Amino acid sequence: MDIIVIIIANTIAYGVPLLLVALAGMFSERSGVVNIALEGIMIFGSLFGALFLTSNLMGTDYAIAHPQFMVLVAMLISAILGTLFSLLLGYAAINLKADQVISGTALNIFAPAFAVILAWAVQGQGITDIPLPDSISLTSDWFGIASANLPDWLDTLLNKKMYLTTPLSFVILAISYVTLYKTKFGLRLRACGEHPQAADSVGIKVLRMRYIGVAISGFLAGIGGFAFVMASSDSIFTGQVAGYGFLALAVMIFGNWKPGRILFAAFFFSFFKTISALSTDAQLASIFPTFNLESPENLYKMLPYLITLVVLAFTSKQSRAPKAEGIPYDPGKR
Amino acid sequence: MLGLKSKKDTSPQKTITEISELKVTVISSVVSIIVGLLFGLVFLFIIEVIKETPDMTNPFYGFSNLMVEGFSSIRSIIKVLYKAAPLLMVGLAVGFAFKAGLFNIGATGQYTVGAFFALIAAILWQFPWWAALIVAMIAGGLWGLVPGIFKAVFNINEVITTIMLNWTALFFVNLLFYNNPGIYESRERTMNLAVANPSAILPDLGVSDSYFNIGIFIAILFAVVIFIVLERTTFGFEIKACGNNKNASVYAGIKAKRTIVYTMLISGALAGVGGGIQYLSGTVPYTVTSTTLLPMGFNGIPVALLAFSNPLGIIITSLFISYLQVGGEAMQPVYSPEMVNIITSVIIYFSAFALIVSQLIKKYMKKRLGGDEATEETDVVLDVASEEVNKISTPKTPEEGGEK
């Protein structure tokens, strides 16, 4: 029983950032802009969120009394900085018609270097890690229930690895779905990613829609980066996000650019990642067969990636990318 | 492209045009580099202002260290060459795949596998250096072959497969490491090559400097071979045709799937050799890590992009990036060597604007030359420049999955 609860808790902790960032990628690509800069945007956004949470402001009485409010502000800071950073990609890709993968790569190189240098400058030479305060995690107390009154399994589920971004990510998923499929805006956005010339011919401002798509992408990737630092990185900002931006890109493709399937893909991957992570757990390691190998956990760590590859091979027939993604809009081309 | 050529041939100013074409590419690269360096200097000032005790002379010292270090002594120059060799190989790997319209973001995985198999061959099998390099080449090639097959058979985007295989490579290598006790000195790193098998260390041609070896010459040789393959062989033409327009190339009778598989095989092999060159130099052992991918493979991306994926250009850009990295180390301890990456990223960001830069150059040329004659000529130049941009444009991600 305990194991199942631990698996669920960890799957959610790993899966939430993946879900958020994959949704971020989806908005950008559905508008026609390939966003390979997700990794960079996550780092850039979460850097400022982390700096806010470790700033002097956290010492004030108000902050001590309302830690979750401060987390919310930090999350919004991450999101806004992520948006601003993503506009660099937007400007290059939309206005200047530059190659989107190249400008995205530039942002990916910039962000981790910038994070290290800024952390170094702010905190002193050689110190690049920014540990977040303990008060940021959600507890059952915050919901008004004393943790002693809860059954053990619910206590584990709620009091470990639960953060403000966790419930919020499901709200964001719902909003994303409604926005994309049930609003005029969503229809227009998708049209710009499928056939921008046709969209233009009925009066949709393609360039503006693409900017909005990229901006939403930056907003969500900023939140996703912040969620990663809180939940998946033991609440320490280390100047990198362990390739989650790229993994999210894979999840987005695996999820076929659709919110519902992205949810499935994100948790599918994070479930196997959790299982593989448990193989190093002191108590649970004995469950995993060793095949007479030294350090068999490395075998299990390969699993989530290999399983995803196999599943992709089987589902590749249905895969369908937005048709116009990656192609700068040229009104003259019909 | 063909249309452009015939236009050039009929033009009486053929030679002038050809010179200008190269000129525009070079000028726009140089402009990007200058912008990147200036941005770096400004950035140093900003960082200095944020510090608690700003010292405004620091940015100048830091910047001059960055610029001068690479030339400051023979030893520095040797270090630049030493660092450039693996960069050149991974740059070639990424650039070669770009030519076929493939974005090989998995060079780091292929590099890791190549590096480790080179060490297995050197330490466990006692191979000489050249045989160990061949083993690295085969291992990297096989690691690149997988995404090639996935792309050709299942039409799965190579970006996603190579990302997955990067991490798989890391854990696979760790598994091999721990299960071959003969290879490691401690639980963290492999044996020192000078002790385990001196014949596996790359020859140094009699220069007594630990950083000097023939790695850079091997890498340059590979660059020249790749250049010849791309420019002078049918296979090279097929690769470029696939990269420019896959559907048109299939229509013209090119077996696009086969070309993709071979391209990824070769790309992976090049990255694998890069890993071999790095770890057979005998200067560093392989250190086990399970949290981060080796950065070298990713460094190949800017090297390739800056050179517009031209193999000969990659020789120059890998030396340039290596020169910056050596300079970046000299900025310590006042500034983090990551400064180099800031500059590189700005350069790449601006080189993506090659089209805009060449338009400005065109305007300038028009002004200087004046008259109608110049207009036609510079138009061609612009075409070439924009084509140059198209050439490096990478696959339009996820691809025609549903169409087929």
Interface residues (C-beta under 8 A of the other chain):
Chain A: E29 V34 I36 L88 A92 L96 K97 A98 D99 V101 I102 S103 T105 A106 L107 N108 I109 F110 P112 A113 F114 V116 I117 L118 W120 A121 V122 Q125 G126 T128 Q240 A242 G243 F246 L247 L249 A250 I253 F254 W257 L293 E294 S295 P296 N298 L299 K301 M302 Y305 L306 T308 L309 L312 A313 S316 K317 Q318 S319 R320 A321 E325 G326 I327
Chain B: I47 I50 K51 F103 I105 F150 F154 N155 I156 N157 V159 I160 T161 I163 M164 L165 N166 W167 T168 F171 F172 N174 L175 Y178 N179 P181 S290 T291 T292 L293 F298 I301 P302 L305 P333 V334 Y335 S336 E338 M339 V340 N341 I342 T344 S345 V346 I348 Y349 S351 A352 F353 L355 I356 V389 I392 S393 T394 P395 K396 T397 P398 E399 E400 G401 G402
